[in-house]
Amino acid sequence: MPIEVAPPKYVVIVNAVQQRIQDGTYPPGSMLPSETELVREFGASRPVVVRALDLLRQDGWIDSRQGKGRFVLGRPSGANQRQRDRRYGALEDDERVGSTLLAAGEVPAPPRAAVALGLEPGTPVVARRRVIAIDGLGPVELGTAYLRPELANGTGVDSADVLPEGLLRHVASRKRVRFDHVSERISARLPDAEEAQLLQVGEDEPVLTVLLSVCDRTGKPLLAVDLLLPARRHDLEDVYPLD
């Protein structure tokens, strides 16, 4: 049975700052609290705070000025519910910094991915596996994205070429599809030997497993992502027992 857990700490920070911008607590043009103040308020490590602020900058909520700090831009045009949902690098982040591509190509759909895509296990799909790391924190996400071949065709997702933008944006812009919402299932388990090595954790340390189904407006799953998140790097190590 899936174990309900709180979202990763950097997602809590992103959501809180977005809410404060929208309700006027942080009006456009104002300066955000410093990294030190956010570390203290949210009880998070500095790398976690930095990641949250970088995600806000990428989405156009804030801007940074060297030597001056970070300033509020306001709610970006076109901001939608997906932007306010929890964030995962496998969907949102480009592959140029902090990301290592491990494999790409056609594979038989494993059971978890097949369930997320509404396919029979073993159906051919295109997979893209990578690990994402943050300076000073280490690997924070090991994820494999699975696409139906007809969706992946012509996008380059099945090649070893680096994607210069987030996976969703990359596929949407090339296939003219619209991703509407993401459903997720979160549980916890211990990693196998390979996963522990890639995530730089012990085999006795818990990891979160997150299975994402990215759907269109009708609810049809178009893309699936199977993620592993080191619990201790997301401030969740004491949320659930694995006895």
N, C-alpha and C positions, 0 to 999 in steps of 0.2 A: 504494500500500500504506500503511495507517495506520502512523504513527510512534508508538511507545510513549514516553510521557513521564511524569515524576513528577507527582503531584497538586499543585495550587496550594498555596503555602506556608501560607495560612490554614487549609486543610484538614488539613495535617500537624499544625498546632498544636491544632486542635480534637480530632483523633484522639488525640494524645498526652495532652492534659489529661483527656479522657474515660477513657483507659486508666489513668492515675494515680489518678483518683477511684475507679475500680472495683477496683484492686488495693490500695487503702489508702494509697498514697503521699501523696495529698491526702485525708485523712479528713473527713467532714462536720463543719462548724464551723470548719475550719482556714482560714487566709488563703492565697489564691493568691499566687504570686510576683508582683512588680510588673510593670507594662508594660515598664519598663527592663530587668528581669532576663530577661523572655521575649524581648525584642528581641535581647538579647545571646546567649541560648541558641540561638535558632532562626535567627539571622542574617537576621531579617525587619525590614521597616520598621515604624514605630509604627502607621500606619493599618492594616496587615495584621494586627498583633497585636490591635488594637482590634476589628477585624471578627470575628476568631476568638472573642474573649471575648464579644462581643455575641451571636453565634450560640449559644454555650454558655449564656448567660443566657436567651435566648429559649426554649431547649429545657428549661430548668429544672435544669441541672446546677450552676449557680452563681448567686449574687446579688451585687449591688453596693450599697454603702452610701456615700453621698456623704461625702467627707472621711476615710473609713476604709479603703476598698479593696474587694476582691472576695473573697467567702467561698464555701466549698464547701457545697452543699446535699446532694449525694449523687446517686446514680443516680436519675433521675426514674422514677416508675411508668409502665409502658407503653413504656419505651425499647426500641427494637428495632434490628435490623440497619440499617434505612434511616437511623436517626439517626446511626449510626456511620460510614456511607458518606460520601464526599465531598459537600460541600454546594454547591448552585447557587441563586443568588438567584431565578432564573426559576421555580423550583419552590417554594422555601421562604419567601422574604421577602415581606412585604406591600408594597403599592404607595404607601404614604403618605409614606415618607421615602426620598430618594435614588433614586427611580425615575421615569422619564419614559415614558409610554405613547405609542408612535409610531403604532400602527394596531391595529384590531380589527374582525373581521368574517369573512364566508365567502370563501374563496379556493379555487382549484384546488390540490390537494396537489402541491407541487414534488417532484421525484424523491427527494431525501434524506428528506423527511418521509414520503413514501409508503412507502419501504423500512422506516422505523422503525415505521410503523403497520400494515404488511402489506397495503397498499392499492395499487391501480393508480395511477400518476401521473395527475394531473388530476382525481381523485375529489374532490368537494366536501368541504372540511373547514373548521372554524372556527379562525382564527389570531389570536394576540394577541402583538404585538411590542413590546418595550420595552428601554430601556437603563438600566443600574444604575450609579450612581456612588457613590464614597466620598469624603467630605471629606478633602482633603489628598492624595488619590491619583488622583482623576479617574475616568472611566468604566472599570469593571472587567468588564462583561459586557453583550453585546448578544445578546438571545435572542428567538426566536419559538416560542411554544407552539402546537401543532396538536392539535385534538380532533375526533373524529368528531362530526357535527352532533347525533346523538342523545344524545351525552354532554354536549355544550355546551348543549343546549336547556334553558332555564329557569335557567341558572346566572349569566347576565349577562356571561359571558366574551367574548361578541361585541359588547359595548357599550363606550363610552368611560368608563364609571363606574369609579372607583378600587376595587380589591379591598382590603378591610381585613385580609386574611389571606393566607397563602401560597396559590398556585394549587392545589396538591394538596389542602390542607385545605378550601379553598373548594368545589372540585368534589365531593370526597368527602362533605362534609356535606350538600350539596344533592341529590346523585344517589344517595346511600347505596351507593356503591361502595367497595371496599377495594383500595387500591394496595399491592401486596406487595413488589415489588422493581424496581430500575432497572438496565437494561443500557446500556452506553455504548461509543461508538467515538470515539477521540481521534486526531486527526491535526493537521497544521500546514500553513499556506499563507500567502500574502500577501493583504491585504484589497483589495477594490475601492475606488474613490474614495468612494462613499457610506459604506461601512463604516469607512474610515479617518477620515472626517470625524466620524462619530458616536462613534467610540472615541477620537478625538483622538490618533491615531498617524499616522506617515508611511506612505505606500503601499508603502514598502520595508521596513517593520517586520513581523516575523512575528506571526501570531495563531494561537492554538489553536482548532481546530474540534472541538466536542463534540456528538455526536448521541446524544440520550437516548431510550430507549424505556421508558416507565413501564408496568409489566405487573401483571396480577392474579395470583392464586395459581396459575392454570393456565398462566401464561406468555403469555396473550393481551395484546398491546400495546393500551393504552387511550388513551394520550396520548404525544405526541412533542415534544421540544424540540430546536431547532437553535441552538447557542450559538457565539459568538465571544468569546474571551478574549484581551486584549492580553498577549503573552508577558512583556514586561518588567514588567508590574504584578503578575505572579504568580510572579516570581523564577524564570522558566523560559527566559530569553532565550538562554542558552548551551547548552541541553539538546540541541538538534538543529540540523543545518545545513539550509538551504533552497537550496543551490547546485544 
